[in-house]
Amino acid sequence: MEQIRIELPEVSLAALTWGPMESTKKSGKRPLAILLHGFPDTAHTWRHLGPVLADAGYRVVAPFMRGYAPSAVPADGSGDVAALVSDVLGIHRALDGGADAIVVGHDWGAIATNALLAHDDNPFAKAVVMSVPPFTAVKPDPKILPRQMRNSWYIGFNRLPRLPERHHQRLVRYLWRTWSPGYDAEADLRSVFEAMSWEQNRRQIFGYYRALVSPFGPPPAYRRWKGAEMREPRMPMLYLHGTDDGCMDVRLAASSEPRLPEGSVLRLVEGTGHFLHLEKPAEVNAAIVGYLAS
């Protein structure tokens, strides 16, 4: 594992990498794999999958999403999904990704991935989505919604001014404990708290949630991707969800299967919560590598 810097027009991103980044005369250029983490998490969430994909022949890049140190806080301060999509496409261009590139997204990374798959500018050949299905695929169920609304209380809290930044450590610890019950998250929590060390980083990270209800649209640089997360994805995906997820009710995830793009595969991972790729990495990694090879 190495760390690199990717300079985009709007933001400077740090990223973890696995596998050789350069092409060789013998093997040619490896296909690019971009791994996108969510909240409250970091690129270290991919420490199990990254080397496995590298062994499978990919150039693997896991950025710290904008605002998560050591990535920079962008000057425009945008936390819109459109800005996240722009960052992913910028990484693809900066690293000379081809038509054989793949993307894997978890949580907010899943939201960005779903938006990419719904847009004409999607450059990826295959995609894996975890823990947040496409919004258009979720079927509201009156029997499930009360529990899901209780699970989603943190969304409203994260939109409040100053309070989330002030109490971020208590909040993050509580979310990891309730979203993935029984998982020992101490190593992950250290990485998250390091990524949220500075006030400006925390403001940017919680700004993802505030942007959801902002009356202003994304800055001009990102407007071509505005609203893509609310449209139907146009290509199939592997969708993975933990049966004990304390963030999104597994029944809502399972209900999305008929409305996923044709050719998609939905797989529920037994005995895992929201961070399923950390709880049962061998099973999740095998499912991803098998899907990408199919």
N, C-alpha and C positions, 0 to 999 in steps of 0.2 A: 504494500500500500504506500502510495506517495501522495503528496499534496501539491496542487498546481494552482495557478491564478489564471482566470479567464476574464479578459478586459472587454466588456461590452460597452456600447455607446452610452447606455443609461446607468450601468452599475458595474462594479468590480466584484466578481464572484470568486470565492475559494472553492475548491473541489477536491475530493479524494479520488484517486484513480487506482485501478488494478489492471495489470496486463500492459504490454508495451504500447505506447501511444504512437510511435512512429511506424511507418510501413517498412518492410524489408524486401530485398530483391527476391528472396526465396518464397515468402508467403504472401507478399502483397499487403495491401491495407486491410486490417481487420475491421469488421463491421463495428459501428459505434453503439454502445448501450448507455443510455442516460437514465439514472435512477433518482427519483424525486421524493424527498421526505415530506412529512407533514408537521402538524403542531400537536403537542410540544415536543419536538424531536430535532435531530440533526442528521448530517450525512453519515455519521457513525452507525446509524440504524442499518446500513447496508454492509456491515463488516462480515456477515455470513454469505450473502448473495454475491457480493462483488468478486471475491476470488473464484467462486464457482463459475460465474460467467466468463471470467478471464480464462479459466481452464478450458471453457467451451469455445474459445476463439474470439471473444469480443474485446474491444477497447472499452473499458468500463469507467464511467465518469459519474460521480455522485456529488452534485453541487450542494453547498450550504445555501439554502434558498435566501433570496434577498432579505437583508436585515439580520440574519443569523450569523453572528461572528464565527469565523473570521471573514465572512463576506461583508461587503460594505452596506451601509444604509444609502440608498439612492438619493441623489439630490432632489428628485421630484417627490420623494416620500410615498410613492404610490404602492398600495397593497392590493390593487385590483387583480382579479383573476387574469384579466387581459395582460397585465404587466408580467405575471408569472409565465404566461404562454409566450410572450415576447422574449423572456429570458431563455426559455427552453430552445426556442428557434435560434436565438443568438448563439447558444452553446453549440447547437448542431452546425451552424455555419462556421463558427470559430475553429471547431475541431475537424472540419472537412468531413462531416457526416454525409454518407451517401444514401441512396434509396433503400439500402439494406439495414439502416439503423433501426434500433428498437428502443422503446421507452417503457419504464416501469414506474408507477406512481402509487404512493400510499397517502391516505388522508388528504391534506391540501395538495400534495403531489398527484393524488388521484383526480381531484377536481380539475387541476391543470391538464392532466392527460385526457380526461373526458372532453374538455373544451378543445384540445388539439384535434381529437378524432372527429369532432363535429365541424371542422373548418377546412376550407379548400386548400389552405397552405400546409396541411399536415404532411411532413416529409417521412414519417415513420412507416416501416413495413409491418411491424407487429407491436402489440401493446399488452401490458399486464396492468391491471387495476386492482387495488386492494383497499377494502374497508369503507369505501364510499362509492356506491354505484352511480351511473349517470342519473342526474336528477330526473330526466324525462322517463327513466325506466322504473322509478319507484311508484308503486301503487298505494295511495293512502288507504289505510284500513282503520276504521273507527275503533276496532278492538285493540290495535297496536299503538295508535297515535298518543294516547295519554301517557303510556310508559316512555315513548320516544321523546315526547315533550319534556318529561322529567329528566331524561338523560341529557337533553340538549340545553339545560339551564345555563351552562357555561357560555353559550354563544351570546346571550343577552348580557351576561356579566362582562365578557371580553369587550363589549362595545362601550362600556361605561368609561368616562374620563378618569384617568389617573389611578383608579383603584386596582385594575389588573396589574399595572406596572408595580405598584407598591406591594402587592401581595402575591407576586408571581411565583415565589418558591412554594408557598403553601398550596396554591392552586395547582401547579404542575405536579407536585407530589400526590395530591388527591386524585387528579385525573389519571395518572399512570396506575395508581392503586385500584381505582374503580373500573378503568377501561380494560385492564388486563389483570384480573384478580389472580393472586398467587405467584405472579412473575416477579423475580428479584430485579428491580430496575435501577439499583444504585449506580452501576457503571453508566447507564444511559442518562440518569439524572445529572451526574457530574458534567457530562457533555452538554446537556441542555442548559444548565446554569451558566456554564462558561460561554455558551453562545448568546446568553441573555445578560451578560455581565454589565453592560452599559445601558444607561437610561434610553439613549437614542435607539439602541437595538430593540429594547422592549417595546418602545413606542411604535417602531416599524412592524414588529411581529404582531402585536395586537391590532395594528392598523389593517391587517388582512380582514378582520371581522368588522371593523368600523367602515371599511370600504363597501361592505355588503349593503349598507343602508345609506350610503352617502348620496345626497341629491346631485352631486357633481359626477360627471362621467370620468373615465380614465384620461390621463393626459394625452395630447394628440399623438404621441409616438406609439400608443398602444390601441388606438380606437378601432383599428381594423379587426381586432379580435374581441371587441366588446360583445358580451352576451353569448359567446359561443358555448359557455358552460350550460346554458339553458336550452340548447338545441340537441337534437338526437345525433349521437355518434354515427359515422358513416362507414366504419370498418369494424370487423369483429375484434374481440378481446378475450383474454383469460381474466375472469373476475374471481378473486379469492376473498373469503370472509370468514372470520372466526365465529364459532358457534356460541362462544361466551363473551362476545363483544359487549362491553358496557357503555360504549359510545353510540353506535348505531345498532338497533335491534336486528338480530339475525333474520327475523321473520320479514322485515322490510327488505333486507338484502335478497332473501330467497324469492320474494314476490317479484323482483325485477327481472327474473330470468326470461319470461316470455317477451319482454320488451327490449332485451339486449339486441344489438345488431345480429343479423343472421350469421351463423357460423361461430358465434361466441360460445365460450365454455364457462359455466359457473361451477365453482367448487367450494364447498363449505369444509373448513378445516376444524375437525372435532377437538374440543378441549383447549381452544385458544381464544384469546380476547382480541382487542383492537390491534395489538402489535404482534400479530400472528407470525410474521417473518423472523421475529426474535424469540418467540416462545417455542416454535417447532421449525427451526431453520432447515433441517434435513428434508422434511416433508414438503415445505413450501418451495425450497430450492429445486427439488426434483420435479415438482409440478410445473414450475416456470421453465426449466431447461427442456423438459419434455414437450411443452407447448411450443416453445420457440423452434424446436427441431422438427416439429410436425409439418 
